[in-house]
């Protein structure tokens, strides 16, 4: 899974992993993506992490912001 790959690279703290994984899952669902091995999922994972690092920490809000940034209206 892309979030775990980034985690292993040392960019995510272990205590943040569950929250970011939820935000990632919400974002994939919003974008109607089911194949987590799709290369676009790594781009989405990095966007989720970027939004979290910018100060938004609620998984549902991270997903809304990510979909907006990818140009998808909800």
PAMAR-682255 format. One record per residue (C-alpha): residue in three letters; x, y, z. Coordinates in steps of 0.1 Angstrom, whole numbers, plus 5000, padded with zeros to 4 digits. Example, Ala and Ser with C-alpha at 12.3 -4.5 7.8 and 13.67 -1.06 7.14 Angstrom:
BEGIN
Ala512349555078Ser513749895071
END
This chain:
BEGIN
Unk500050005000Unk501450354991Unk501050505026Unk503150215040Unk505850265014Unk506150625023Unk506150525060Unk509050295055Unk510950575039Unk510750755072Unk508451035063Unk505550935085Unk505550895123Unk504150555135Unk501450725156Unk500150905124Unk499950595102Unk496350485112Unk494950835107Unk496650875073Unk495550535062Unk491950625069Unk492350955050Unk493850765021Unk490950505021Unk488350785022Unk490150964993Unk490250644972Unk486650584978Unk485750944968Unk487750904936Unk486150554929Unk489550384929Unk489750024941Unk493049894929Unk495650014955Unk498449884932Unk497450144906Unk500350394902Unk498050684908Unk497550564943Unk501050664953Unk500351014940Unk497251024961Unk499050894992Unk501651164989Unk498851424985Unk497151295017Unk500451325036Unk501051675022Unk497651795033Unk498151645068Unk501551805071Unk499952145062Unk497752115093Unk494551935083Unk494351625104Unk490751495102Unk490651205077Unk487351305061Unk488551665057Unk491951545042Unk489951335017Unk487751635007Unk490751855003Unk492651594982Unk489751534959Unk489351914955Unk493051944947Unk492751674920Unk489851874905Unk487051654916Unk483951834929Unk481951674957
END
